[in-house]
Amino acid sequence: MTAPWLHIVGIGEDGMEGLRPATRAVVEAAEVIIGGDRHHRLSDAVKAERIAWPSPFDALIDTLKSLKGRRVVVLATGDPLWYSVGARIGRAIPVEEIVYHPQLSAFQLAAARLGWSLPDVETLTVHGRPVQQMIPFVMPGRRLLILTTGSDTPGEIARILTERGYGRSPMTVFAAMGGLREQRFDGIAEEWRKEVPDFNTLAVECVAGPGAEVLARVPGLPDEVFAHDGRMTKREVRAVTLAALMPMPGALLWDIGAGSGSVSVEWMRAAREAQAIALEPRPDRRALAAANAAALGAPKLNIVPGRAPEALAGLPAPDAVFIGGGLSEAVVEAAWAALKPFGRLVANAVTLQSEAELMRLQAARGGELVRLAVARAEPVGRMTGWRPMMPVTQWRLVKA
């Protein structure tokens, strides 16, 4: 077993003085220190070779591997394994070669300032990521702690909150927490005009006003929140479909014949860091999918032009596959071959021809067939009656 040679140290605004004696000794003994400008400033009394974060950031791993055999310290902010560089490094370098030295995170410090219980708070990051990722977590009464990208991020989030009817939500920005230059800025989302430092943490207490958009992360969003051309998986069927697909944190969905992207978007909203590839041949529907992804908090949806099975070649292996359009034996064969163990395949059919194909596939491969029949109450003159939707046949199969 290789002895640890790489130390990843969390450092706060109080710099070296805030480190435990053993951790401070590790930094002081380092031959090489890697970090951002702020990290180097906080440890500038230590004499060591200094390396700035490389660009692109992925080059960091190659840089680290080239330094093996020397005493190397990577400085990070707060807890290196909580939305920080430590996790990225740990996926590329064996964990037995690394020693982590956590410091209090920005989440812990902000929660302490506000008297919030961390288990009751959503901890999020939009640092270097699209701000829209926080949208699925905006719900009445929810408390959010958000690592931001820069000084403009609180204003962007304030606009998002206001547009969705949460303009009266209190917002607090903390900067330089734990140091002599600590600052706090308080305000209301719809009135937010404050200039704040680049490096900050945002706290939001979501307050829903009249007419606020109230959307759960549980699948089955109202059809009207999606931009679509009439051809989409309707709300009730979508909820059952997502239940069969089983969204899980970090899992990847192939959405074949994605249309307006409603299934992909709900998959990504339902589990943290869930990913989806929406395969759709029509450019107008790809545009709808992109608009829905941005508006509903799935900005990282990967929309791919093309038809299955040809366009499936070379895509990363999925954890689940939904076939909402373009059903054929060739598509099923390609999807099944790529699907990971314990992966879920779900296919929906509306036409008699597609239903007959599903029945044939189920007879050959097994799995479960379900008929979904939904009716909605609608006006009939001055009265109300049931208007049935087209029934949907669903085939579900799990890869052992």
N, C-alpha and C positions, 0 to 999 in steps of 0.2 A: 504494500500500500504506500502511495506517495504521501510524504509528510506535507502539511499545509504550508504554502508559500505565499498565498495571496490573502490579504486582510482587507475586508470591506467595512469601512468605519463610518457610522453615522455621526455627523457633527452638527451642532446647533449654533445659534447666533452668539452663544457665549464662548464659542471657539474651544481652544485646547483646555481652558479652565473648566469647561463643562464635562469633559471626558473622565471616566473612571481612571484611577491611577494605572491599572494594567493596560487599558486601551491607549492611554496617553503614551505609555512607554513603547507600545508597538509603533505608533506614529513617529515618535522621536527617533526610533531605530531604523526607520525606513530608508532604503536606498533610492527608491523611486516613489513619488506620490503623483497620482492621477486624479484630476477633478476639474471642476469649473473654476472660473475666476474667483467667485465668492468663496469656494472651498480653500483655494490657495491663500486668499487674503486672511481667512480665519486661522490658518496654520502657518503663517509666514515666518514665524520664528524658527521653524524646523529646517535644518539644512539638508536638503535632498534634491535629487534630480526631479524637475517638475515637468509634467506632461499635461497639456490641456485636453479636454474632451475632443476626440478626433471628429472629423467631418468627412464622410457621413458617419453617424454614430455607430453603425454596425462594424466599422473598422476597429472599434475598441477591443473586440475579442481577439483579433489578430495581433494587436498591439500587446495585449496582456500575455498571450501565448509566447510571444517573442521575448518576454521578460522573465519567463520561468527560470528559476535558479537564483534570482535576486530577491531581496526583501521588498515586496511591492505592497503599497497601500492605495486603495481606491477610496476617496472621500465622497460621501453622499450626504444628502440632507435628511436628518431624522432617522427613521427606520429604513435601512437599505432594502428591506424585503416588502415594503408596503408602497406599491406604486412607484418603485424606484429601480435603480440600476442593478441592484443585487439579484433580482429574479432573472433578468436577462443574462447576466454573467453565469448564474447557476445552471442555466440550461445548456451552456456551452463548455463549461469547465467542471470536472468532477467535484462534487460537493466536499469530498474528503480532502481536497486541496485548498479549500477556502475556510476562513474563519470570519464569521459575521460579528460585528460589534454594534448592536442597535442603540440608538438614542431615542428620546421621546419624539414621536412623530408630530407633524403639524396638526393632524386630526386630534391627537391627545391633548395638545396644548390648547387648541381652539375650544374643544369640548370643556376643558377645565375653566377657561375664561368665561364661558357661557353657562356653566353648570348643567351641561347636557350629558346624559348617559349615553356613552358610545354605542351600546347594543341597540339603542332606540333611534339611531341616526343612520342615514344612508351616507357612506363615505365614497366619494366619487373623485375622478380625475378627468380634467379636460386639458391637462398639460401636454402640449404637442399633439392634441387630438381634436376632432371637431367638437365644438361647443354643444352641438345638437344632441350629443350622446347623453346629456343629463335630462332630456325631455321626458323619457319614460318614468322618471322618478318624481315628477312634479304631480303631487296629489294633495288634497286638502289635509292639513295638519302635519304633513311630513316635514322633518328637519333634514337638511342636506348640508354636508361639509364637502367643499369642492376645492381641489388643488387646481389652480388656474394656470393659464398660459402666460399672462402678462397683465399690464395695467388696464388694457381695454376689455379684458374678459368679464369683469363684474358688470360693466355696462351692457355687453352683449347678452348676458344672462338676464339682466333686468328687463331688456326688451322682450326676450322670449317669455318671461313670466307675465309681463304686462299684456302681450298679445294673446295669451291664453287665459286671461281673466284673473291672474294672480298678482295684479299690480300693487296691492296693499301688503304684500309680503315683506316683513322686515329682513334687511340684509346687513351683514356685518363683514367687513374686510379687516383681516389681521395681517400685519407686515412685520418682519424682523422679530417674530415671537421669541421670547427667552433672552433677548439681548438688550443692551442699553438704548437702542434706537427703536424699540418696539412701538408700533402705532396701531390705532384702532379707528375705523371709520364706520359709522352707523347711518342707515337711511332706509327708505322705502323704495321698492322696485320701480314704481311708476314715477318717482321723483328723483331717481338716481342721476346725479351729475358730478359725482366726486372724482377728483384726480387722486389715484392711489399708486404706490410704488409697483414696479414690475413684478417683484417676487412677493406673492401674497396668497392667502387662503381665504376663501369665501364661505360664509355661513348663511343659510337661507332657511327661514321658517315659512313654509308655504301656507298662505292664507287665500282661500278661494272667495272671489267676489261674485256678485250676481252674474249668472250666465257663464261662469268659468267652465273651461274644458276639463271634464273629469273622466279620465281614461285609465283603466286598470292595466297592469302588466299581464294579467291573465288573458289568454287569447279569446277573441270574440268581440273585437272593436266594432262599433256601428259602421255599417257600409258607407254612410255619408261622410265619414272623416277621411275616406280615401278618394283621390282623383281617379276616375275610371271611365271606361267607355261603355259600361253596361255588362261587359264580359269579365266577371271576377267571381272568385269563390265567396259566396254570400256568408254573412255573419255566423249563422248557426252551423252551417257546414264547415266553415273555417275553424270554429272552435273545436269541433269533433276531430277535424283533420289534424290540428296542432296537438291535440291530446294523444292521437295515435303516433305522431312523429316524435313526441317526447323531447322538447327542447331541454338542453343541459348546458351548464356553463362551459364556454369555450368550444362547444360542438359546432360542426360544419354541416349545413344543409345544402343540397342541390335542389333548386326549385326549377323543374323542367317545364317549359311553357309557362313562364312566370306571369305573363300578362301585366297587370298593374302592380305586381309585387306584394300583394296583401299578405300572402302566406309567409314570404321571406321577412317582411317587416315585423310581423307578429312573432315569428321565431326569434328574431334578434332582440325584441323587446322583452321576451319572456324569461331569458336567462342571461346573466352577466357574461360579457365577452363572447356571446354566441355569434357565429359567423354564417353568412349565407351567400351562395352564388346563384343569381337569378339568370337563367338562360331564356332568352326571348328573341325570336327572329325579327319582330316588327319594331321599327324605330320609334313609332308613335307610342307604343306601349312601353318601350324602354324609358321614354321620357316621363311617362306617368309613374313608373316604378321609381325613378330617380327623385321625382317630386315628393312622392309618398315617403320615401326613405328619409329625406331631409326634414319633412314636416313632422314626422312621427317618431323621430329619435333613433333612426338606424342609418346614419350618414355613411357608414362604412360598408353598406351593401355593395357587393361586387356584381355589377350588371354586365352580362356577357352576351354579345350578339351571336346568333347562330341557331342551328337546329340540332336536336339530338337524333341519332347518337354521335354524329361526326364531331360536333362541337364539344363533346365530353372528353375527348382525348386530351391527356395532359393536365387535366384539372386535379387538384389535390383530393385525396380520398375522402369521401363524405361519411359522416356519422348517421345521416338520414337523407332520404331521397323522397321528394314529392313530385309525382307526375300529374300535372294538372292539364296538360295539353300535349298533343303529339304522341299519344300512346301507341306503342307497337311492341312486338316481341323483341325486336332488335334494341329498342330503347331500354326495355326491362333487362335484357341480357347484359348490356353495357353497364347499366347502373348497378345491377346486382354484383357483377364482377368487381366493381370499384368499391363497393360498400364495405366498411370496416366490420369486424366481428361485433355482434350485438347491435348492428345497425338496423334501422327501421326503413322499410319501403312502403309508401302509401300512394295509391293511384285512385283518382276519382274519374268516374265516367257518367256522362249525361245522356249521350245518344245510345240508341239500341245497338249500333255497331260496336261502339266502345265497350258497352256492357257485355256484349257477347265475347269480345276479346278478353275482358277481365275474367269472365267465367272460365274460358279456356285456359288462361294462365293459372288461375287458382286450381283447376283440376290437375294441371301438370306439376305445379310447384308447391301447392299447399297454401297455408295462410288462412285468413278470415275474410269472408265477404259480408258486407253490411249494406242494407238499403236505408238511405236517409230520406225521409219525407217530412217536409216542413210546410206549414201553412201560417200565413200572417193575417191578422184581422185588418180589413180595409173597408172603407165606406161602400155601401151598395145602395145608391140613391140616398134616402134619408136614414137608412138603417146601416147595420154593420154585418159583414159576413166574412167567412174564411176564404182567402185566396191562396190556393196551393202553389208552391214553387215547383219547378221541375225536380222530380226525384233524382237523387244521386246514388250511384252504386260505388261503394268504396272497398278496395282490396288492401289488406294490411298484412305485412309479412316481416318477420324478424329474422335476421341472419344469425344463426347459432355460432 
